Amino acid sequence: MSLTAHDIVIHPVISEKSMDEAQRGKYTFAVHRNANKVQIAAAVAELFKVEVLGVNVLTTQSKEKRGGMRRSRVGGRTTAWRKAIVTLAPGQKIEFFEAV
């Protein structure tokens, strides 16, 4: 299965920590589960026209959740997903994160 750059990078992760890291040239994205570091680096470079120095990848595990009214407890799980932290060359930046 061949993945395109748009298939690999699903969406940026917007959180306090990721916004702080963006100031230091590290950007966080949710990525496809089967994408490796080389594919992620190539996809980010293609989509945002930047030079990628490094990629760190981690998979968040799903968590058990419960909810509902007192007598009708419903159990379920959150979705496991993959996150990539991309380090750019000095002087490079992604404009999308600057606007947030």
C-alpha positions in Angstrom: 0.0 0.0 0.0 1.5 3.3 -1.1 0.8 6.3 1.2 0.7 9.9 -0.1 1.9 12.8 2.0 -1.7 13.7 2.8 -2.4 10.2 4.0 0.7 10.1 6.3 0.2 13.5 8.1 -3.4 13.4 9.4 -3.5 16.7 11.4 -1.4 18.9 13.6 -1.6 18.4 17.4 -2.6 21.6 19.1 -1.8 21.6 22.8 0.1 23.8 25.3 3.1 21.6 25.1 3.2 21.4 21.3 2.8 25.2 21.0 5.8 25.7 23.4 7.8 23.2 21.4 6.9 25.0 18.1 8.7 28.0 19.4 11.9 25.8 19.5 11.4 24.4 16.0 9.7 21.1 17.0 6.2 20.5 15.5 3.8 17.7 16.5 1.5 15.9 14.1 -0.9 12.9 14.3 0.3 10.5 11.7 -0.8 7.2 10.0 -0.2 4.1 12.1 1.9 2.4 9.5 4.2 5.3 8.5 7.8 5.2 9.5 10.2 8.0 10.3 11.6 8.3 6.8 8.1 8.6 5.3 7.0 11.1 7.9 10.0 13.3 7.3 9.5 13.2 3.5 5.7 14.0 3.9 6.3 17.0 6.2 9.1 18.3 3.9 6.8 17.9 0.8 3.7 19.4 2.4 5.3 22.4 4.2 8.4 23.0 2.0 10.8 22.8 5.0 14.0 20.9 5.8 13.5 18.2 8.4 16.4 17.3 10.7 14.8 14.6 12.9 11.6 12.7 13.7 10.6 11.2 17.0 7.5 8.9 16.9 5.3 7.5 19.7 2.1 5.5 19.8 -0.4 6.5 22.4 -2.2 3.5 23.9 -6.0 3.3 24.0 -7.6 3.9 27.4 -10.7 2.4 29.0 -13.5 4.8 29.6 -16.8 4.5 31.3 -19.9 6.7 31.2 -23.6 6.9 31.4 -26.2 7.1 34.0 -26.0 5.4 37.4 -27.7 2.1 36.4 -26.8 1.9 32.7 -23.0 2.1 32.9 -21.5 1.9 29.4 -17.9 0.8 28.9 -15.7 1.6 25.9 -12.2 2.5 24.8 -10.5 5.6 23.3 -8.7 5.2 20.0 -5.0 4.4 20.0 -3.1 6.9 17.7 0.4 7.7 16.5 2.2 11.0 17.1 5.3 12.4 15.4 7.5 15.2 16.8 9.3 16.7 13.8 12.5 18.9 14.3 13.2 21.5 11.6 16.5 23.1 10.6 17.3 26.4 12.3 15.5 29.3 10.8 12.7 27.1 9.3 9.2 27.3 10.5 5.7 26.1 9.6 3.3 29.1 9.2 0.2 27.1 10.3 1.5 26.9 13.9 2.4 30.6 14.0 -1.2 31.5 13.3 -2.7 29.5 16.2 
